[in-house]
Amino acid sequence: MRKIEDIRRDINAIDHEILKLFLKRMKCAEEVSDYKMANGGQVLVPSRETELLDTMLKDIPDELKLEYSSLLRTTTRVSRKHQYFRMLEAEPERLKLDIQPRITDPKMVYYGGLPASYQDMACSELFPNAERRPMESWEDVFRAVVNGEADAGVVPVENSTAGTVNEIYDLLQQYGLYISHSHVKVIRHCIAGCKGTTLDSVKEVYSHPQALRQCQQYIKKHGYMLLEESNTAVAANKIAQLADPTKAAICSEAAAKLYGLEILETSVNDGDYNQTRFIAVQRTLSAQPGDTRVSLVLTLPHVVGSLYGSLAVFADYGLNMTEIHSRPLPDMPWNYCFYIDFDGNLLDQDTRALIYQLTQECAYVRVLGSYPVSQEEGTK
């Protein structure tokens, strides 16, 4: 058996030879991109890559076919990345994005629920100078922004305990709006009832489904019956109107005080770091130098490795994905679109080249926004 030092010396020598060949291959990729810019043609030619794989795998032992196939697929993918980047750098008009000025100080902002809801508070933190108007539902918020009644709408998209608010992503697609801001807010629920209510008298609790999920351990411990409302502040208002000591609301302390409820216990959410991410939606796609996050949605062709290949492209550009989740396509059973957030800015060349590559290789891509991310003091 050889010494490990001797083996590593040979590996280093082989890696240096691979490096030389890699540089030669990238030089060829540059020539290919120059040719295609001059003569037309797609960077990705699936039949060419399939032919290459079939040819190269003929002389590989069966026990190493998968390993070499993986290496070859990676090589061809980064070769395409290099071509896309050079082509977009030379011809920026290849990526067609209708970027418009951002409304940074909107006059009218809509949110779901009632005053003193968490959405209302997030709205005031994002746009302290705006007039805020409550709406019954998130869809009402989207509809108002689309119709021009509001300059922006503020809605929740994700909670650190209960997860993604899928309805918001569906509405982004349905109404064609764009994300312009993101804000992470600390969520501290309390349980509150009308005058004379005690924890022992409560049998039913009212709140939004997300809030109920965020407090499920507390609710299970006390054995409460659950009743869903459209919003935490709506729940607080209803309890005030019912004036029944057997019923209580899970809501913010601000909502409890606004609607005249007695706070029975504070901090009833399960996690110590319960946080919700809110977004502002506007009618146009915008980008500014201070943006740190980009969101998009895509669908993939039905071929082996399409999801892996598309996700690997983010790493190829050195861009960090912060979230990915899937949603079913309404008209295509068992087919899905993928929502992806990543650290980036639509004004940066790496981000633009990534999006350009995805638009060329995925069945469908829509950029949902480029925006800054702010955090309430106390978030982690």
N, C-alpha and C positions, 0 to 999 in steps of 0.2 A: 504493500500500500504506500502511495506517495505521501509525502508530507504536505500538510495543508498550505504551507507557504509556496511550495512549487505549483500546486494546483491554482492558487490565486494569481500567481505570476502569469500562468498561461491564460487565465480568464482575462486579466488586464490586457494582455497582448491581443487577444481575440476582440475585446471590446474596442480597442483602438482601431483595429481593422474594420469593425462594424461602423465606427464613427466615420472613417474615410468613405466607406460605401454610402452611408447615410447622406453625407454632404453631397456626394455625386448624384444621389437620387433626388435630393431637393433641388439641385441645379437643373436636372431634367424637368422637374415639376415646374420650375420657373419658365423654362422654354415652352412647356405645354400651355401654361397660362398666357404667355405672350402670343402663342399661335391662336388660341381660342379667342383672345381679345381682337385679334386682327381678322380672323376668319369665321368667328361664331362657333357655337357648340357649348354643350353643358360640361361642367367640371365632373359631375358624377355620371358615369356611364356604367350602369349595373352589369350589362353584358360583358364589358371589358374586364371588370373586377372578377366576375364569375369565371371567365376564361383564364385569367391569371391564376386564380386559386386552383382551378382544376389542373392546370399545367404544372404548377409548382409542387402540388401535393403528390404527384405521381411517384416521385423518387424519395418520399419520406416514409420511414417505417410506420406501421399502423399505430404503434404505441405513442408516437410523437405527432401524429397528424393534427390533433386538436391544438396542441401547443404551437405548432408552426402556423396553423391557420389563424390563431389569435394574433401572433406576431405580424403576420402578413396583413391582416385586416387593420391592425393599428398603424402599420406603415402607410398603407394606402389612405387611411383616414387623415393622418397628419399631413400627408402630401396634398390632399384636397384642401385642408385648412390653409396651408401655405399659399395655394393657388387663389382661394377666395379672398384672402387678406390682400394679396398683391393686386388682384383685379379690382377690388373695391377702392383700394388706395389710389389706383390710377384712374378709375372711373366712378366717383362717388354717386353718380346718378343711378347706378345699378340698384341701390337700395332706395325704394320709394316709400318714404314716411312723411306724412303731412303734419309736420311739427308746427304748432301755432303758439303765440304768446300765452303764458299762463296767467290766470286770474289769481294773484297772490293775496289780494285784499278784497274778497267778495263782499257785496253789499247785503245780499240775501242768501242765507244758507238754511236748507231743510234737514231735518233729522227724524228718525222714527221714534214714536212714543209720546211722552208728555214732558213738561218742564221738570227738571231735577232727575231725569233719567241719566244713565251713564253716557248715552249718546249725546244728550244735551250738554253734559259737562265736557265731553271730548270736543264737541263743536265749539264751545266757548274757549277752550284751550288752544285749538287750532286757529280759530278766527275770532279773536277777542273783540274786534270792532264791527263784526257783522250783526245784522238783525237775524235772529234765529226763529224758525217757525217749525212746530211739531207736526208730524203727519202720522196717520194711523198705521201705515205699514211701510216696509222698505221699498216695496214696489211703487208706492205713492211717491216716495222720495225720488226714485229714479225717473218716474214719469214727469215729475215737476221739473227736474233738471233738463230732461230732453225737450220739454215744451218751452223752456226759457223762463219759467216762473221763478226759478232759483238759479243763482250763479254756480252753486255747488251743493252737494249733499254729503252728509257724514253718516257712515254705517259701519258696523263691526264686521270684521272678516275672520278673526281667529282669537281663541282664548287659550291660555296656557294650560288650563285644566280640562275644558270641554272640547277643545279642538276647533276645526274649521267650521265656519258658518257657510255651508254649501250654497244656500239660497242666494247669497250675495254674488258669488261667482256666476251662477246661472243668470242673474239679472244683468251682470256686466256684459255677458254675451247677448242676451235678449235685447237690451236697449242700446248697446254699442257705445257706452260711456267709457271714460278713461280715468285712471287713478292719478291724482295730482299731488297728494300728500298722504303720509302715514304717521300715526301717532299711537304710542303704546301707553296705556293708562292702567294704573293700579285699581283693582276692583276689590272693594271691601263691603261685603254684604252684611246686612243686619236683619233680624226678624222683628217685625213691628206689628202692633195691633191697636184697636181702638181703646179708648179710655176704659180701664177696668179689666183689660185682658192680662192674663198671666201665662207663663210657659205651660203650666199644668192645664189651663183651660183650653189651649189651642188643640184642635183636632185636624184642621185643614190649613194648608199653606198655598198661597197663590204667587205665581211669578212667571217670568219668561222661561221656556224650556231650557235654555242655556244656563240661566241662573240656577235653576233646580238641579241641573247636572253638576254644577260647580259646588253644590252644597249637599250632595247625595249622602255622604257619611253622616252629617249632622241630622238630616231628615230621617235616615234609617234608624239612627240612635233613638229618636223621639217617636218614631212610628207615625209620622204625619201622613195624611192623605194629600196627594198632590193635585193641584188644579192649575192648568196652564193659562197664561195671559199673554198678550202680544208684546208686553214690555214690563219691566220692573216698576216703573213709575205708574203705569196703568194699574198694576196690581195694588200698589199702595193707595191709589185713589179709590179703587173699588172697595178695599177693606174699610176705608174711611166712610164710604157711603153705606156699606152693609151694617156697620156698627154692631157686629156680632163677635163676642169675646171668644168664640170657638174657632174663629178664622183669623189668619195673620198673613202678612206679606213678607216675602224676601225681597229686599230692595236696598237702595243706598240710604245712608243716614239723612242725606239732604232731602230725599223724597219723603221719608217718614216725617221729618219736621215740617216740610211744605204742606203735606196733606193732613197734619194734625194728629199723627199716630204716636203712640208711646213705644219707644225702642225697648224691646224685651231682652235682647242680647246682641252684642256686636261681634264682628269677625266670625261669622258662622260658615264662611266658605271653607272648603276642605284644605286647600293649600295655603301656606303662608305667603306664597308669591303668586297669587292669582292676578293675572294681567290679561287685558284684552287689547288687541290691535285694531284700531279704527282706521278707515281710509276716507279721504275726500274724493268724490267723483265729479268730473266736469265733462263738458261736451266735446272738448278737443284734446288731442294728444299734445303734450308739451314736454320740454326738457330745459333744464337750467344747470349751470356749472356745479351747484351745490347738491345735485341729486346723487343719492347713494344706492338706490334700489331700482330694479327693473322687473316688471311682471309681464308675462306673456302666456298665451294658450296655444297649444299645438295638437294636431292629430298626426298619426304615423301610418306609413304604409304597412300592409300585412305581410311582412317578411321577417325571417328569423333574425334576431339581433337588432331590430330597428330601434327599440327603446334604449337598449344599452348604447348603441352607436350615437344616438342623439344626445344622451346624457353625458357621454364621454367627451363630446365636443366642448362642453362647458369647461372641463378640465384642460383641454387642449389650448383654450384661450386664457387660462389662468383665472377663470371667473368662478366664484364660490356660490353654489346654489344654497339658498336659505330655506326653501320649502318646495315640495312637489306633492300634488295630490291629483287624483283622477276623478272625472265625472262622466256618467254615461251619456252617450249621444242620443237625443230624444228619438230620432227617426231611424236609428240603426242599433237594434238590440245587441247587447254584448260587445259593443264597440265604445271606445272611450276617448275623451280628450284629456290632456294633461296640462294642469296649471302649474307654472314654474315661476318662483321668485328667485332672483340672484343679485349679488352685489355688482352694481354697474351703473352706467350713465349713458343715455342715448347719444351724448355728444362725444363719447370716447370711441376711438377707432376699434379697439378690441370688441367692445359691445356691439358696434354696428356690423363688424365683420361676422361675429357670431350669428346675429340675427339674419344677415344676408345668407349665410350658409344654411341656416335652418329653413329659410324660405325656399331655398333651392332643393332641399332634400326631404322636407316633410310634406305631407299631403295638405296641411293647412297650418298657417301661423298667423296669429294676430297679437300685436304688441298692446298690452293693456295699460302701460304707463311707465314713466320714468319720474322718480319723485324722491324727496328727502324723507328721512325717518327721524321723528322726534320722540322723546320719552319723557313722561311725567317724572318729576323728582321722586326717587324711591324705588324706581324700577331697576331690574338687574337683567 
